[in-house]
Amino acid sequence: MSLADVLDPLQQPLVTVLDTPVSWTEVLGFGSGALCVRLVARQHLANWPIGIANNLFFILLFAQSGLYADAGLQIVFIALAAYGWWTWTHGGGPGADGLPVRSTTRAEWALLFAAGVVGTLALTVLLDRATDSTVPFWDALTTALSLAATYGQCRKLVESWWLWIAADVVYIPLYAYKELYLTSLLYAGFLMLCLIGLRNWRRDLTRRQREPAEVVA
């Protein structure tokens, strides 16, 4: 039995939405993705293995839909998930329960901005010249935003939620354009969960900032 024989059932239509067949891959990506973002908002460690499963489903889905940068992005996400998993459990330093939420420094913002601009331009050129992508710039932009947001998530930077929000605002119409309606709906749900995650992380950061003052008082 070949790998194609194993993967073929996942690519078969399960339901039809707006006269467009929706595959098992898209449904499983929908469920695992929604659960992953919910767990990130709650700072639950299980978000990382569930996120890796979500990445595997999306590799199949995006490659099949011609979103090559997004498909390749999932491989990078898997590597970042392993890094984030380790950082969340070991990055808080000796005696710490885990990695605390914090604000992004100016140096980190400058680095993320520069990497995002360079990455978007380079990927746009690559996708335009080396693939049959019909949306090279938008595919590249969402890839750069998602990578920056994931790095911020790995470091528990509260502003990483704003990067996810920016990416989702582009992803929603992009996936609808590619007739990935369930995935477009998923990212609309992601947008709502990102707003909740932003609120939760801000509250946690505010609480931590108040604790030293309360101890002194």
C-alpha positions in Angstrom: 0.0 0.0 0.0 1.4 3.4 -1.0 1.2 6.7 0.8 -1.3 7.9 -1.9 -3.6 5.0 -1.0 -3.5 6.0 2.7 -4.1 9.7 2.0 -6.8 9.3 -0.7 -9.7 8.7 1.6 -8.9 12.0 3.5 -9.3 13.9 0.2 -12.7 12.4 -0.6 -15.8 14.7 -0.3 -17.6 14.4 3.0 -20.2 17.2 2.6 -21.1 19.9 0.0 -21.1 23.5 1.0 -22.4 26.1 -1.5 -22.2 23.5 -4.3 -18.6 22.9 -3.4 -17.4 19.5 -2.0 -15.7 19.6 1.4 -13.1 16.9 2.0 -12.3 15.0 5.2 -9.0 16.9 5.2 -10.8 20.2 5.4 -13.2 19.0 8.1 -10.4 17.6 10.3 -8.3 20.7 9.7 -11.4 22.8 10.8 -11.8 20.9 14.1 -8.2 20.6 15.1 -7.5 24.2 14.2 -10.4 25.6 16.2 -9.4 23.4 19.2 -5.7 24.5 18.9 -6.5 28.3 19.0 -8.9 27.8 21.9 -6.1 26.1 23.9 -3.6 28.8 23.0 -5.9 31.4 24.3 -6.1 29.5 27.6 -2.3 29.0 27.5 -2.8 25.2 27.6 0.3 23.1 26.6 -1.8 20.7 24.6 -2.2 23.3 21.9 1.2 22.3 20.5 0.6 18.6 19.6 -2.9 19.4 18.4 -1.5 22.2 16.3 1.0 19.8 14.7 -1.9 17.5 13.7 -3.7 20.5 12.2 -0.5 21.4 10.2 -0.4 17.9 8.7 -4.0 18.2 7.6 -3.4 21.6 6.1 -0.4 20.5 4.1 -2.6 18.1 2.2 -5.4 20.7 1.8 -3.3 23.6 0.7 -1.1 21.7 -1.7 -4.2 20.3 -3.4 -5.6 23.9 -3.7 -2.5 25.5 -5.2 -1.7 27.5 -2.0 1.9 26.3 -2.1 3.4 28.9 0.3 0.7 28.0 2.9 1.4 24.3 2.4 5.2 24.8 2.9 4.4 27.1 5.8 2.8 24.2 7.7 6.2 22.4 7.7 7.8 25.5 9.3 4.9 25.6 11.8 5.6 22.0 12.8 9.3 23.0 13.6 8.1 26.1 15.4 5.6 24.0 17.4 8.4 21.8 18.7 10.3 25.0 19.7 7.2 26.5 21.3 6.4 23.3 23.1 9.9 23.3 24.6 9.9 27.0 25.4 6.5 27.0 27.1 7.8 24.3 29.5 11.4 25.3 29.9 11.7 29.0 28.9 10.6 30.5 32.2 13.9 30.1 33.9 14.9 28.2 37.0 12.1 27.9 39.5 9.4 29.2 37.2 6.2 27.4 36.5 6.4 28.2 32.8 7.0 30.9 30.3 5.2 34.1 31.3 3.2 36.4 29.0 5.1 39.6 28.2 5.0 42.6 25.8 7.0 42.7 22.6 10.2 44.9 22.8 11.0 47.5 20.2 14.0 45.4 19.0 11.7 42.4 18.5 9.1 44.6 16.6 11.9 45.9 14.3 13.2 42.4 13.7 9.7 41.0 13.0 8.8 43.9 10.6 12.1 43.6 8.7 11.7 39.8 8.4 8.0 40.2 7.3 8.8 42.7 4.5 11.7 40.7 3.2 9.9 37.4 3.5 6.8 38.7 1.7 8.7 40.1 -1.2 10.9 37.1 -1.6 8.0 34.6 -1.4 5.9 36.7 -3.9 8.7 36.6 -6.5 9.3 32.8 -5.8 5.6 31.9 -6.1 5.1 34.1 -9.2 8.0 32.6 -11.1 8.2 29.0 -9.8 4.6 28.0 -9.3 1.1 28.3 -10.9 -0.2 30.3 -7.9 -3.0 32.7 -8.8 -2.5 34.7 -5.6 1.3 35.0 -5.1 1.3 38.2 -3.1 -1.6 37.3 -0.8 -0.2 33.8 -0.2 3.2 35.3 0.6 1.8 38.0 2.9 -0.3 35.6 5.0 2.7 33.3 5.2 5.0 36.1 6.5 2.3 37.3 9.0 1.7 33.7 10.2 5.3 33.0 10.8 5.8 36.2 12.8 2.7 35.5 14.8 3.8 31.9 15.5 7.2 33.1 16.7 5.5 35.6 19.0 3.2 32.8 20.3 6.2 30.7 21.0 7.7 33.5 23.1 4.2 34.4 24.6 4.3 37.9 23.3 0.9 39.4 23.8 1.0 41.4 20.6 1.4 38.2 18.6 -2.4 38.1 18.7 -2.5 41.3 16.6 -0.4 39.6 13.9 -2.8 36.6 13.9 -5.7 39.0 13.6 -4.1 40.7 10.6 -3.4 37.4 8.9 -7.0 36.1 9.5 -8.4 39.3 7.9 -6.6 38.3 4.7 -7.1 34.6 5.0 -10.9 34.7 5.2 -11.5 36.2 1.7 -8.5 34.4 0.3 -9.8 30.9 1.2 -13.3 31.9 0.0 -11.8 32.9 -3.3 -10.1 29.5 -3.5 -13.5 27.9 -2.7 -12.3 26.6 0.6 -15.5 27.8 2.3 -15.2 25.7 5.4 -11.6 26.8 6.0 -12.7 30.4 5.4 -15.4 29.9 8.0 -12.8 28.4 10.3 -10.6 31.5 10.0 -13.6 33.7 10.8 -13.8 31.6 14.0 -10.1 32.0 14.5 -10.5 35.8 14.3 -13.0 35.6 17.1 -10.8 33.3 19.2 -7.8 35.6 18.6 -9.8 38.5 20.1 -10.5 36.3 23.1 -6.9 35.2 23.3 -5.7 38.8 23.2 -8.1 39.7 26.0 -7.0 36.7 28.1 -3.3 37.3 27.6 -3.6 41.0 28.4 -5.4 40.2 31.6 -2.7 37.8 32.6 0.0 40.3 31.8 -1.8 43.0 33.8 -2.2 40.6 36.8 1.5 39.7 36.7 2.5 43.4 36.6 0.3 44.2 39.6 1.7 41.3 41.7 5.0 43.0 42.7 3.2 46.2 43.8 0.7 44.2 45.9 3.6 42.3 47.5 5.4 45.5 48.4 2.1 47.0 49.7 
